[in-house]
Amino acid sequence: MQQQPIICPLCQNPLLINGNKTYACELNHSFDVAKEGYINLLPVNQKKSKSPGDNEMMISARRNFLELGFYDPLIESLKAIIKTKINFKENHFVAFDAGCGEGYYSEKVMNHIPGLTSQILGTDISKYAVKNAAKKYKENFYFVSSVYNLPIATESINLILSIFSPLHPNEFRRILTKDGYVIIVSPGPNHLKEMAELIYDSFKPHENNVPEKMTPTFKHQETINTTFKIHITDQKSLLTLLKMTPYYWSTSKEKLSNIENCNDINITCDFDISIYKNAIA
């Protein structure tokens, strides 16, 4: 098993693999590897609930929807950005998916880039998400933790990917190499506009608050918008899309019937992809 740049969440000493089933630090704090291949590095005092993060329904919905290929244009845009906009000093890079969900993006975006090889780590506060990620994408390394207290060694990551996930610029800066990059994907103004119009009386365009969070900790290099339409022809796929978004929890039973009765709709997928460089480079 490959050595990973992770640290003990209790004492911040390096975690080393002991055989194939346990990671331990020099103070003998130990963390077992689950049968799916992940480890839980989220201390009890960092939990805000018994099972924080997305639940099994949301994780299952996200995987089912993404694997239908609807977001493939986003995947291709991200791969092209890594290939053409990111200047790695070496052909091998260590990548970290912050808020990895069920692992689809870290696997599809940061693997198999022509001319580059990668070592991929990912974390999520949802145990269900990490369990699914580790079980399916066995070549990557997934663990449960909070992005606000990352059990990752200082200056060990070349590229951070954050897709629709919480941001913690100070932690990102700490784990990033001095020449490292952060790629953040956030909703563009019209993301899922047509679906939102089915469940709300009016649609409010999304606002991009990423720049105010990320600067001056990081240098903003560029923001690229990727927009495309997806054609959904069955209510099951539309309901699956709804379940993987926060919209699901605020949809009334009356408005939910609009989704359940819709079997042909074109939906706008609108993404802002922002590239940041370490400000201390």
Helices and strands as residue ranges (DSSP letters): E 16-18, E 22-24, E 30-32, E 39-40, G 44-46, H 56-66, H 72-85, E 92-98, H 104-110, E 117-124, H 127-136, E 141-144, E 157-163, H 169-175, E 176-187, H 193-199, H 210-214, E 218-232, H 235-243, G 246-250, H 253-260, E 265-278
